[in-house]
Amino acid sequence: MATTSSTSPTPATPAKLAVGVLSEAIIPGGSNLVKGDLTQGACHLILGIAAGMALGPLGVLAVKANSLAKATTGQSVIEQVTG
């Protein structure tokens, strides 16, 4: 019997992707929290707050994009760009 970890990618159905995007619009890390990965969700929430204070809206947007990518594909934005 195979088990899956909480960091495995979820199938990117349009409904799940829409819920992820809407949850990210509310709080950074929302898509991970909806997925059930509380550790990643909490980390992205804290990073989003810190990025907002340090870099403003662009920092929050970068953290939200990374959180959504991590929740839907299992890879961060950096991992997707570098290969």
PDB file with one MODEL, atoms N, CA, C and O in Angstrom:
MODEL        1
ATOM      1  N   MET A   1       0.839  -1.170   0.000  1.00  0.00           N
ATOM      2  CA  MET A   1       0.000   0.000   0.000  1.00  0.00           C
ATOM      3  C   MET A   1       0.888   1.239   0.000  1.00  0.00           C
ATOM      4  O   MET A   1       1.696   1.441   0.907  1.00  0.00           O
ATOM      5  N   ALA A   2       0.729   2.047  -1.010  1.00  0.00           N
ATOM      6  CA  ALA A   2       1.547   3.247  -1.130  1.00  0.00           C
ATOM      7  C   ALA A   2       0.889   4.403  -0.390  1.00  0.00           C
ATOM      8  O   ALA A   2      -0.331   4.565  -0.414  1.00  0.00           O
ATOM      9  N   THR A   3       1.710   5.188   0.259  1.00  0.00           N
ATOM     10  CA  THR A   3       1.205   6.379   0.935  1.00  0.00           C
ATOM     11  C   THR A   3       1.777   7.607   0.255  1.00  0.00           C
ATOM     12  O   THR A   3       2.868   7.571  -0.315  1.00  0.00           O
ATOM     13  N   THR A   4       1.036   8.675   0.324  1.00  0.00           N
ATOM     14  CA  THR A   4       1.516   9.927  -0.254  1.00  0.00           C
ATOM     15  C   THR A   4       1.813  10.905   0.861  1.00  0.00           C
ATOM     16  O   THR A   4       1.144  10.915   1.894  1.00  0.00           O
ATOM     17  N   SER A   5       2.820  11.723   0.642  1.00  0.00           N
ATOM     18  CA  SER A   5       3.159  12.739   1.634  1.00  0.00           C
ATOM     19  C   SER A   5       2.314  13.978   1.388  1.00  0.00           C
ATOM     20  O   SER A   5       1.682  14.113   0.340  1.00  0.00           O
ATOM     21  N   SER A   6       2.307  14.875   2.355  1.00  0.00           N
ATOM     22  CA  SER A   6       1.501  16.082   2.232  1.00  0.00           C
ATOM     23  C   SER A   6       2.102  17.081   1.251  1.00  0.00           C
ATOM     24  O   SER A   6       1.450  18.068   0.913  1.00  0.00           O
ATOM     25  N   THR A   7       3.323  16.851   0.788  1.00  0.00           N
ATOM     26  CA  THR A   7       3.935  17.786  -0.153  1.00  0.00           C
ATOM     27  C   THR A   7       3.818  17.298  -1.590  1.00  0.00           C
ATOM     28  O   THR A   7       4.356  17.933  -2.497  1.00  0.00           O
ATOM     29  N   SER A   8       3.131  16.191  -1.819  1.00  0.00           N
ATOM     30  CA  SER A   8       2.973  15.705  -3.180  1.00  0.00           C
ATOM     31  C   SER A   8       2.009  16.621  -3.925  1.00  0.00           C
ATOM     32  O   SER A   8       1.074  17.153  -3.326  1.00  0.00           O
ATOM     33  N   PRO A   9       2.225  16.807  -5.213  1.00  0.00           N
ATOM     34  CA  PRO A   9       1.356  17.710  -5.962  1.00  0.00           C
ATOM     35  C   PRO A   9      -0.054  17.156  -6.080  1.00  0.00           C
ATOM     36  O   PRO A   9      -0.261  15.944  -6.146  1.00  0.00           O
ATOM     37  N   THR A  10      -1.006  18.055  -6.104  1.00  0.00           N
ATOM     38  CA  THR A  10      -2.388  17.658  -6.282  1.00  0.00           C
ATOM     39  C   THR A  10      -2.761  17.813  -7.747  1.00  0.00           C
ATOM     40  O   THR A  10      -2.180  18.642  -8.447  1.00  0.00           O
ATOM     41  N   PRO A  11      -3.718  17.030  -8.221  1.00  0.00           N
ATOM     42  CA  PRO A  11      -4.156  17.226  -9.609  1.00  0.00           C
ATOM     43  C   PRO A  11      -4.715  18.630  -9.784  1.00  0.00           C
ATOM     44  O   PRO A  11      -5.542  19.077  -8.990  1.00  0.00           O
ATOM     45  N   ALA A  12      -4.272  19.317 -10.808  1.00  0.00           N
ATOM     46  CA  ALA A  12      -4.650  20.721 -11.002  1.00  0.00           C
ATOM     47  C   ALA A  12      -5.943  20.803 -11.800  1.00  0.00           C
ATOM     48  O   ALA A  12      -5.928  21.192 -12.968  1.00  0.00           O
ATOM     49  N   THR A  13      -7.048  20.444 -11.187  1.00  0.00           N
ATOM     50  CA  THR A  13      -8.336  20.623 -11.831  1.00  0.00           C
ATOM     51  C   THR A  13      -8.693  22.092 -11.765  1.00  0.00           C
ATOM     52  O   THR A  13      -8.228  22.798 -10.870  1.00  0.00           O
ATOM     53  N   PRO A  14      -9.507  22.569 -12.692  1.00  0.00           N
ATOM     54  CA  PRO A  14      -9.858  23.997 -12.661  1.00  0.00           C
ATOM     55  C   PRO A  14     -10.510  24.438 -11.349  1.00  0.00           C
ATOM     56  O   PRO A  14     -10.269  25.549 -10.879  1.00  0.00           O
ATOM     57  N   ALA A  15     -11.329  23.576 -10.763  1.00  0.00           N
ATOM     58  CA  ALA A  15     -11.996  23.947  -9.511  1.00  0.00           C
ATOM     59  C   ALA A  15     -10.987  24.079  -8.377  1.00  0.00           C
ATOM     60  O   ALA A  15     -11.048  25.029  -7.597  1.00  0.00           O
ATOM     61  N   LYS A  16     -10.057  23.125  -8.283  1.00  0.00           N
ATOM     62  CA  LYS A  16      -9.053  23.186  -7.224  1.00  0.00           C
ATOM     63  C   LYS A  16      -8.131  24.380  -7.425  1.00  0.00           C
ATOM     64  O   LYS A  16      -7.735  25.030  -6.457  1.00  0.00           O
ATOM     65  N   LEU A  17      -7.790  24.670  -8.661  1.00  0.00           N
ATOM     66  CA  LEU A  17      -6.934  25.822  -8.944  1.00  0.00           C
ATOM     67  C   LEU A  17      -7.648  27.123  -8.592  1.00  0.00           C
ATOM     68  O   LEU A  17      -7.035  28.044  -8.051  1.00  0.00           O
ATOM     69  N   ALA A  18      -8.938  27.199  -8.896  1.00  0.00           N
ATOM     70  CA  ALA A  18      -9.706  28.404  -8.567  1.00  0.00           C
ATOM     71  C   ALA A  18      -9.784  28.605  -7.055  1.00  0.00           C
ATOM     72  O   ALA A  18      -9.644  29.729  -6.573  1.00  0.00           O
ATOM     73  N   VAL A  19     -10.005  27.529  -6.308  1.00  0.00           N
ATOM     74  CA  VAL A  19     -10.049  27.635  -4.855  1.00  0.00           C
ATOM     75  C   VAL A  19      -8.689  28.072  -4.319  1.00  0.00           C
ATOM     76  O   VAL A  19      -8.614  28.876  -3.390  1.00  0.00           O
ATOM     77  N   GLY A  20      -7.607  27.542  -4.907  1.00  0.00           N
ATOM     78  CA  GLY A  20      -6.265  27.937  -4.493  1.00  0.00           C
ATOM     79  C   GLY A  20      -5.995  29.408  -4.742  1.00  0.00           C
ATOM     80  O   GLY A  20      -5.438  30.095  -3.885  1.00  0.00           O
ATOM     81  N   VAL A  21      -6.386  29.894  -5.909  1.00  0.00           N
ATOM     82  CA  VAL A  21      -6.164  31.305  -6.245  1.00  0.00           C
ATOM     83  C   VAL A  21      -6.989  32.200  -5.321  1.00  0.00           C
ATOM     84  O   VAL A  21      -6.489  33.213  -4.832  1.00  0.00           O
ATOM     85  N   LEU A  22      -8.237  31.837  -5.082  1.00  0.00           N
ATOM     86  CA  LEU A  22      -9.082  32.648  -4.192  1.00  0.00           C
ATOM     87  C   LEU A  22      -8.544  32.662  -2.763  1.00  0.00           C
ATOM     88  O   LEU A  22      -8.588  33.692  -2.090  1.00  0.00           O
ATOM     89  N   SER A  23      -8.042  31.526  -2.305  1.00  0.00           N
ATOM     90  CA  SER A  23      -7.494  31.499  -0.946  1.00  0.00           C
ATOM     91  C   SER A  23      -6.199  32.303  -0.850  1.00  0.00           C
ATOM     92  O   SER A  23      -5.922  32.908   0.185  1.00  0.00           O
ATOM     93  N   GLU A  24      -5.416  32.314  -1.907  1.00  0.00           N
ATOM     94  CA  GLU A  24      -4.198  33.139  -1.924  1.00  0.00           C
ATOM     95  C   GLU A  24      -4.546  34.623  -1.955  1.00  0.00           C
ATOM     96  O   GLU A  24      -3.786  35.444  -1.442  1.00  0.00           O
ATOM     97  N   ALA A  25      -5.684  34.979  -2.550  1.00  0.00           N
ATOM     98  CA  ALA A  25      -6.103  36.386  -2.572  1.00  0.00           C
ATOM     99  C   ALA A  25      -6.432  36.868  -1.168  1.00  0.00           C
ATOM    100  O   ALA A  25      -6.300  38.054  -0.866  1.00  0.00           O
ATOM    101  N   ILE A  26      -6.862  35.947  -0.308  1.00  0.00           N
ATOM    102  CA  ILE A  26      -7.223  36.323   1.056  1.00  0.00           C
ATOM    103  C   ILE A  26      -5.980  36.412   1.940  1.00  0.00           C
ATOM    104  O   ILE A  26      -5.736  37.444   2.566  1.00  0.00           O
ATOM    105  N   ILE A  27      -5.191  35.329   1.993  1.00  0.00           N
ATOM    106  CA  ILE A  27      -3.966  35.331   2.807  1.00  0.00           C
ATOM    107  C   ILE A  27      -2.853  34.598   2.071  1.00  0.00           C
ATOM    108  O   ILE A  27      -3.124  33.643   1.342  1.00  0.00           O
ATOM    109  N   PRO A  28      -1.603  35.027   2.249  1.00  0.00           N
ATOM    110  CA  PRO A  28      -0.482  34.263   1.696  1.00  0.00           C
ATOM    111  C   PRO A  28      -0.442  32.876   2.341  1.00  0.00           C
ATOM    112  O   PRO A  28      -0.583  32.752   3.558  1.00  0.00           O
ATOM    113  N   GLY A  29      -0.253  31.855   1.542  1.00  0.00           N
ATOM    114  CA  GLY A  29      -0.219  30.497   2.060  1.00  0.00           C
ATOM    115  C   GLY A  29      -1.578  29.838   2.089  1.00  0.00           C
ATOM    116  O   GLY A  29      -1.698  28.691   2.520  1.00  0.00           O
ATOM    117  N   GLY A  30      -2.605  30.537   1.642  1.00  0.00           N
ATOM    118  CA  GLY A  30      -3.962  30.020   1.688  1.00  0.00           C
ATOM    119  C   GLY A  30      -4.157  28.745   0.894  1.00  0.00           C
ATOM    120  O   GLY A  30      -4.892  27.856   1.325  1.00  0.00           O
ATOM    121  N   SER A  31      -3.513  28.639  -0.259  1.00  0.00           N
ATOM    122  CA  SER A  31      -3.677  27.433  -1.074  1.00  0.00           C
ATOM    123  C   SER A  31      -3.077  26.216  -0.386  1.00  0.00           C
ATOM    124  O   SER A  31      -3.602  25.110  -0.511  1.00  0.00           O
ATOM    125  N   ASN A  32      -1.990  26.409   0.333  1.00  0.00           N
ATOM    126  CA  ASN A  32      -1.408  25.302   1.097  1.00  0.00           C
ATOM    127  C   ASN A  32      -2.291  24.925   2.277  1.00  0.00           C
ATOM    128  O   ASN A  32      -2.419  23.745   2.602  1.00  0.00           O
ATOM    129  N   LEU A  33      -2.904  25.918   2.922  1.00  0.00           N
ATOM    130  CA  LEU A  33      -3.799  25.635   4.034  1.00  0.00           C
ATOM    131  C   LEU A  33      -5.034  24.878   3.557  1.00  0.00           C
ATOM    132  O   LEU A  33      -5.486  23.950   4.227  1.00  0.00           O
ATOM    133  N   VAL A  34      -5.584  25.265   2.403  1.00  0.00           N
ATOM    134  CA  VAL A  34      -6.744  24.570   1.847  1.00  0.00           C
ATOM    135  C   VAL A  34      -6.369  23.134   1.473  1.00  0.00           C
ATOM    136  O   VAL A  34      -7.164  22.210   1.648  1.00  0.00           O
ATOM    137  N   LYS A  35      -5.160  22.960   0.961  1.00  0.00           N
ATOM    138  CA  LYS A  35      -4.679  21.631   0.590  1.00  0.00           C
ATOM    139  C   LYS A  35      -4.492  20.746   1.819  1.00  0.00           C
ATOM    140  O   LYS A  35      -4.546  19.520   1.712  1.00  0.00           O
ATOM    141  N   GLY A  36      -4.273  21.349   2.973  1.00  0.00           N
ATOM    142  CA  GLY A  36      -4.076  20.602   4.201  1.00  0.00           C
ATOM    143  C   GLY A  36      -2.639  20.577   4.673  1.00  0.00           C
ATOM    144  O   GLY A  36      -2.328  19.928   5.672  1.00  0.00           O
ATOM    145  N   ASP A  37      -1.753  21.273   3.971  1.00  0.00           N
ATOM    146  CA  ASP A  37      -0.347  21.332   4.354  1.00  0.00           C
ATOM    147  C   ASP A  37      -0.148  22.543   5.265  1.00  0.00           C
ATOM    148  O   ASP A  37       0.195  23.635   4.812  1.00  0.00           O
ATOM    149  N   LEU A  38      -0.369  22.320   6.552  1.00  0.00           N
ATOM    150  CA  LEU A  38      -0.347  23.425   7.504  1.00  0.00           C
ATOM    151  C   LEU A  38       1.044  24.016   7.684  1.00  0.00           C
ATOM    152  O   LEU A  38       1.173  25.219   7.913  1.00  0.00           O
ATOM    153  N   THR A  39       2.088  23.199   7.585  1.00  0.00           N
ATOM    154  CA  THR A  39       3.453  23.693   7.745  1.00  0.00           C
ATOM    155  C   THR A  39       3.807  24.681   6.632  1.00  0.00           C
ATOM    156  O   THR A  39       4.278  25.784   6.906  1.00  0.00           O
ATOM    157  N   GLN A  40       3.580  24.285   5.383  1.00  0.00           N
ATOM    158  CA  GLN A  40       3.869  25.184   4.261  1.00  0.00           C
ATOM    159  C   GLN A  40       2.985  26.424   4.310  1.00  0.00           C
ATOM    160  O   GLN A  40       3.440  27.530   4.017  1.00  0.00           O
ATOM    161  N   GLY A  41       1.726  26.240   4.680  1.00  0.00           N
ATOM    162  CA  GLY A  41       0.814  27.374   4.774  1.00  0.00           C
ATOM    163  C   GLY A  41       1.267  28.384   5.801  1.00  0.00           C
ATOM    164  O   GLY A  41       1.258  29.587   5.541  1.00  0.00           O
ATOM    165  N   ALA A  42       1.666  27.903   6.974  1.00  0.00           N
ATOM    166  CA  ALA A  42       2.128  28.804   8.030  1.00  0.00           C
ATOM    167  C   ALA A  42       3.428  29.503   7.633  1.00  0.00           C
ATOM    168  O   ALA A  42       3.597  30.695   7.888  1.00  0.00           O
ATOM    169  N   CYS A  43       4.344  28.763   7.009  1.00  0.00           N
ATOM    170  CA  CYS A  43       5.611  29.369   6.561  1.00  0.00           C
ATOM    171  C   CYS A  43       5.356  30.467   5.537  1.00  0.00           C
ATOM    172  O   CYS A  43       5.943  31.545   5.622  1.00  0.00           O
ATOM    173  N   HIS A  44       4.479  30.197   4.564  1.00  0.00           N
ATOM    174  CA  HIS A  44       4.187  31.206   3.548  1.00  0.00           C
ATOM    175  C   HIS A  44       3.430  32.392   4.140  1.00  0.00           C
ATOM    176  O   HIS A  44       3.609  33.519   3.679  1.00  0.00           O
ATOM    177  N   LEU A  45       2.602  32.170   5.136  1.00  0.00           N
ATOM    178  CA  LEU A  45       1.912  33.274   5.788  1.00  0.00           C
ATOM    179  C   LEU A  45       2.912  34.195   6.482  1.00  0.00           C
ATOM    180  O   LEU A  45       2.850  35.415   6.335  1.00  0.00           O
ATOM    181  N   ILE A  46       3.831  33.604   7.235  1.00  0.00           N
ATOM    182  CA  ILE A  46       4.845  34.398   7.935  1.00  0.00           C
ATOM    183  C   ILE A  46       5.758  35.113   6.936  1.00  0.00           C
ATOM    184  O   ILE A  46       6.074  36.290   7.112  1.00  0.00           O
ATOM    185  N   LEU A  47       6.179  34.404   5.893  1.00  0.00           N
ATOM    186  CA  LEU A  47       7.020  35.032   4.864  1.00  0.00           C
ATOM    187  C   LEU A  47       6.274  36.141   4.125  1.00  0.00           C
ATOM    188  O   LEU A  47       6.865  37.160   3.766  1.00  0.00           O
ATOM    189  N   GLY A  48       4.981  35.943   3.899  1.00  0.00           N
ATOM    190  CA  GLY A  48       4.189  36.974   3.234  1.00  0.00           C
ATOM    191  C   GLY A  48       4.104  38.245   4.046  1.00  0.00           C
ATOM    192  O   GLY A  48       4.214  39.344   3.502  1.00  0.00           O
ATOM    193  N   ILE A  49       3.911  38.104   5.338  1.00  0.00           N
ATOM    194  CA  ILE A  49       3.863  39.280   6.219  1.00  0.00           C
ATOM    195  C   ILE A  49       5.219  39.980   6.232  1.00  0.00           C
ATOM    196  O   ILE A  49       5.292  41.205   6.135  1.00  0.00           O
ATOM    197  N   ALA A  50       6.294  39.195   6.353  1.00  0.00           N
ATOM    198  CA  ALA A  50       7.639  39.785   6.373  1.00  0.00           C
ATOM    199  C   ALA A  50       7.969  40.451   5.038  1.00  0.00           C
ATOM    200  O   ALA A  50       8.544  41.539   5.015  1.00  0.00           O
ATOM    201  N   ALA A  51       7.609  39.807   3.931  1.00  0.00           N
ATOM    202  CA  ALA A  51       7.875  40.389   2.613  1.00  0.00           C
ATOM    203  C   ALA A  51       7.060  41.651   2.400  1.00  0.00           C
ATOM    204  O   ALA A  51       7.532  42.595   1.766  1.00  0.00           O
ATOM    205  N   GLY A  52       5.852  41.677   2.919  1.00  0.00           N
ATOM    206  CA  GLY A  52       5.035  42.877   2.809  1.00  0.00           C
ATOM    207  C   GLY A  52       5.629  44.040   3.564  1.00  0.00           C
ATOM    208  O   GLY A  52       5.593  45.178   3.096  1.00  0.00           O
ATOM    209  N   MET A  53       6.175  43.759   4.729  1.00  0.00           N
ATOM    210  CA  MET A  53       6.796  44.820   5.520  1.00  0.00           C
ATOM    211  C   MET A  53       8.102  45.290   4.898  1.00  0.00           C
ATOM    212  O   MET A  53       8.417  46.479   4.945  1.00  0.00           O
ATOM    213  N   ALA A  54       8.871  44.365   4.312  1.00  0.00           N
ATOM    214  CA  ALA A  54      10.179  44.722   3.772  1.00  0.00           C
ATOM    215  C   ALA A  54      10.113  45.240   2.334  1.00  0.00           C
ATOM    216  O   ALA A  54      10.807  46.195   1.984  1.00  0.00           O
ATOM    217  N   LEU A  55       9.285  44.613   1.509  1.00  0.00           N
ATOM    218  CA  LEU A  55       9.288  44.921   0.077  1.00  0.00           C
ATOM    219  C   LEU A  55       7.987  45.499  -0.453  1.00  0.00           C
ATOM    220  O   LEU A  55       7.924  45.933  -1.603  1.00  0.00           O
ATOM    221  N   GLY A  56       6.964  45.510   0.361  1.00  0.00           N
ATOM    222  CA  GLY A  56       5.679  46.043  -0.075  1.00  0.00           C
ATOM    223  C   GLY A  56       4.861  45.015  -0.838  1.00  0.00           C
ATOM    224  O   GLY A  56       5.065  43.810  -0.697  1.00  0.00           O
ATOM    225  N   PRO A  57       3.936  45.506  -1.643  1.00  0.00           N
ATOM    226  CA  PRO A  57       3.020  44.611  -2.345  1.00  0.00           C
ATOM    227  C   PRO A  57       3.702  43.612  -3.292  1.00  0.00           C
ATOM    228  O   PRO A  57       3.209  42.498  -3.470  1.00  0.00           O
ATOM    229  N   LEU A  58       4.810  43.995  -3.889  1.00  0.00           N
ATOM    230  CA  LEU A  58       5.502  43.063  -4.786  1.00  0.00           C
ATOM    231  C   LEU A  58       6.077  41.874  -4.030  1.00  0.00           C
ATOM    232  O   LEU A  58       6.106  40.761  -4.555  1.00  0.00           O
ATOM    233  N   GLY A  59       6.527  42.097  -2.824  1.00  0.00           N
ATOM    234  CA  GLY A  59       7.022  40.998  -2.001  1.00  0.00           C
ATOM    235  C   GLY A  59       5.915  40.029  -1.635  1.00  0.00           C
ATOM    236  O   GLY A  59       6.105  38.814  -1.678  1.00  0.00           O
ATOM    237  N   VAL A  60       4.754  40.568  -1.274  1.00  0.00           N
ATOM    238  CA  VAL A  60       3.611  39.716  -0.944  1.00  0.00           C
ATOM    239  C   VAL A  60       3.172  38.932  -2.170  1.00  0.00           C
ATOM    240  O   VAL A  60       2.857  37.746  -2.071  1.00  0.00           O
ATOM    241  N   LEU A  61       3.149  39.589  -3.330  1.00  0.00           N
ATOM    242  CA  LEU A  61       2.766  38.913  -4.576  1.00  0.00           C
ATOM    243  C   LEU A  61       3.719  37.769  -4.899  1.00  0.00           C
ATOM    244  O   LEU A  61       3.276  36.707  -5.337  1.00  0.00           O
ATOM    245  N   ALA A  62       5.016  37.965  -4.691  1.00  0.00           N
ATOM    246  CA  ALA A  62       6.000  36.909  -4.954  1.00  0.00           C
ATOM    247  C   ALA A  62       5.788  35.717  -4.027  1.00  0.00           C
ATOM    248  O   ALA A  62       5.884  34.570  -4.462  1.00  0.00           O
ATOM    249  N   VAL A  63       5.503  35.976  -2.760  1.00  0.00           N
ATOM    250  CA  VAL A  63       5.267  34.881  -1.805  1.00  0.00           C
ATOM    251  C   VAL A  63       3.983  34.149  -2.155  1.00  0.00           C
ATOM    252  O   VAL A  63       3.932  32.922  -2.070  1.00  0.00           O
ATOM    253  N   LYS A  64       2.941  34.881  -2.549  1.00  0.00           N
ATOM    254  CA  LYS A  64       1.679  34.251  -2.927  1.00  0.00           C
ATOM    255  C   LYS A  64       1.856  33.383  -4.167  1.00  0.00           C
ATOM    256  O   LYS A  64       1.300  32.287  -4.236  1.00  0.00           O
ATOM    257  N   ALA A  65       2.626  33.861  -5.151  1.00  0.00           N
ATOM    258  CA  ALA A  65       2.872  33.069  -6.356  1.00  0.00           C
ATOM    259  C   ALA A  65       3.640  31.794  -6.016  1.00  0.00           C
ATOM    260  O   ALA A  65       3.338  30.725  -6.545  1.00  0.00           O
ATOM    261  N   ASN A  66       4.622  31.907  -5.144  1.00  0.00           N
ATOM    262  CA  ASN A  66       5.394  30.741  -4.739  1.00  0.00           C
ATOM    263  C   ASN A  66       4.519  29.742  -3.983  1.00  0.00           C
ATOM    264  O   ASN A  66       4.636  28.534  -4.188  1.00  0.00           O
ATOM    265  N   SER A  67       3.657  30.236  -3.123  1.00  0.00           N
ATOM    266  CA  SER A  67       2.770  29.367  -2.353  1.00  0.00           C
ATOM    267  C   SER A  67       1.817  28.612  -3.272  1.00  0.00           C
ATOM    268  O   SER A  67       1.617  27.410  -3.098  1.00  0.00           O
ATOM    269  N   LEU A  68       1.230  29.300  -4.244  1.00  0.00           N
ATOM    270  CA  LEU A  68       0.316  28.651  -5.180  1.00  0.00           C
ATOM    271  C   LEU A  68       1.049  27.614  -6.022  1.00  0.00           C
ATOM    272  O   LEU A  68       0.524  26.526  -6.258  1.00  0.00           O
ATOM    273  N   ALA A  69       2.259  27.940  -6.477  1.00  0.00           N
ATOM    274  CA  ALA A  69       3.046  26.982  -7.258  1.00  0.00           C
ATOM    275  C   ALA A  69       3.386  25.748  -6.430  1.00  0.00           C
ATOM    276  O   ALA A  69       3.299  24.622  -6.920  1.00  0.00           O
ATOM    277  N   LYS A  70       3.769  25.960  -5.185  1.00  0.00           N
ATOM    278  CA  LYS A  70       4.125  24.845  -4.300  1.00  0.00           C
ATOM    279  C   LYS A  70       2.920  23.956  -4.027  1.00  0.00           C
ATOM    280  O   LYS A  70       3.057  22.735  -3.966  1.00  0.00           O
ATOM    281  N   ALA A  71       1.742  24.548  -3.861  1.00  0.00           N
ATOM    282  CA  ALA A  71       0.538  23.769  -3.570  1.00  0.00           C
ATOM    283  C   ALA A  71       0.062  22.985  -4.782  1.00  0.00           C
ATOM    284  O   ALA A  71      -0.437  21.870  -4.631  1.00  0.00           O
ATOM    285  N   THR A  72       0.207  23.544  -5.990  1.00  0.00           N
ATOM    286  CA  THR A  72      -0.342  22.875  -7.171  1.00  0.00           C
ATOM    287  C   THR A  72       0.640  21.935  -7.849  1.00  0.00           C
ATOM    288  O   THR A  72       0.227  20.919  -8.408  1.00  0.00           O
ATOM    289  N   THR A  73       1.942  22.252  -7.813  1.00  0.00           N
ATOM    290  CA  THR A  73       2.917  21.415  -8.527  1.00  0.00           C
ATOM    291  C   THR A  73       3.882  20.674  -7.617  1.00  0.00           C
ATOM    292  O   THR A  73       4.524  19.715  -8.046  1.00  0.00           O
ATOM    293  N   GLY A  74       3.993  21.108  -6.360  1.00  0.00           N
ATOM    294  CA  GLY A  74       4.950  20.494  -5.447  1.00  0.00           C
ATOM    295  C   GLY A  74       6.332  21.087  -5.554  1.00  0.00           C
ATOM    296  O   GLY A  74       7.239  20.662  -4.839  1.00  0.00           O
ATOM    297  N   GLN A  75       6.521  22.071  -6.438  1.00  0.00           N
ATOM    298  CA  GLN A  75       7.804  22.734  -6.610  1.00  0.00           C
ATOM    299  C   GLN A  75       7.631  24.227  -6.417  1.00  0.00           C
ATOM    300  O   GLN A  75       6.590  24.793  -6.750  1.00  0.00           O
ATOM    301  N   SER A  76       8.663  24.858  -5.874  1.00  0.00           N
ATOM    302  CA  SER A  76       8.604  26.314  -5.733  1.00  0.00           C
ATOM    303  C   SER A  76       8.866  26.964  -7.092  1.00  0.00           C
ATOM    304  O   SER A  76       9.248  26.288  -8.047  1.00  0.00           O
ATOM    305  N   VAL A  77       8.662  28.260  -7.170  1.00  0.00           N
ATOM    306  CA  VAL A  77       8.901  28.988  -8.406  1.00  0.00           C
ATOM    307  C   VAL A  77      10.364  28.887  -8.821  1.00  0.00           C
ATOM    308  O   VAL A  77      10.661  28.718 -10.004  1.00  0.00           O
ATOM    309  N   ILE A  78      11.269  28.987  -7.870  1.00  0.00           N
ATOM    310  CA  ILE A  78      12.706  28.890  -8.151  1.00  0.00           C
ATOM    311  C   ILE A  78      13.041  27.513  -8.740  1.00  0.00           C
ATOM    312  O   ILE A  78      13.794  27.419  -9.709  1.00  0.00           O
ATOM    313  N   GLU A  79      12.479  26.447  -8.153  1.00  0.00           N
ATOM    314  CA  GLU A  79      12.743  25.090  -8.645  1.00  0.00           C
ATOM    315  C   GLU A  79      12.202  24.909 -10.060  1.00  0.00           C
ATOM    316  O   GLU A  79      12.801  24.196 -10.865  1.00  0.00           O
ATOM    317  N   GLN A  80      11.082  25.544 -10.367  1.00  0.00           N
ATOM    318  CA  GLN A  80      10.518  25.428 -11.711  1.00  0.00           C
ATOM    319  C   GLN A  80      11.349  26.172 -12.742  1.00  0.00           C
ATOM    320  O   GLN A  80      11.502  25.704 -13.870  1.00  0.00           O
ATOM    321  N   VAL A  81      11.886  27.323 -12.368  1.00  0.00           N
ATOM    322  CA  VAL A  81      12.679  28.123 -13.309  1.00  0.00           C
ATOM    323  C   VAL A  81      14.048  27.503 -13.555  1.00  0.00           C
ATOM    324  O   VAL A  81      14.518  27.465 -14.692  1.00  0.00           O
ATOM    325  N   THR A  82      14.692  27.015 -12.492  1.00  0.00           N
ATOM    326  CA  THR A  82      16.057  26.490 -12.635  1.00  0.00           C
ATOM    327  C   THR A  82      16.094  25.052 -13.105  1.00  0.00           C
ATOM    328  O   THR A  82      17.164  24.542 -13.438  1.00  0.00           O
ATOM    329  N   GLY A  83      14.984  24.406 -13.137  1.00  0.00           N
ATOM    330  CA  GLY A  83      15.005  23.087 -13.750  1.00  0.00           C
ATOM    331  C   GLY A  83      14.679  21.968 -12.900  1.00  0.00           C
ATOM    332  O   GLY A  83      14.679  20.825 -13.358  1.00  0.00           O
TER     333      GLY A  83
ENDMDL
END
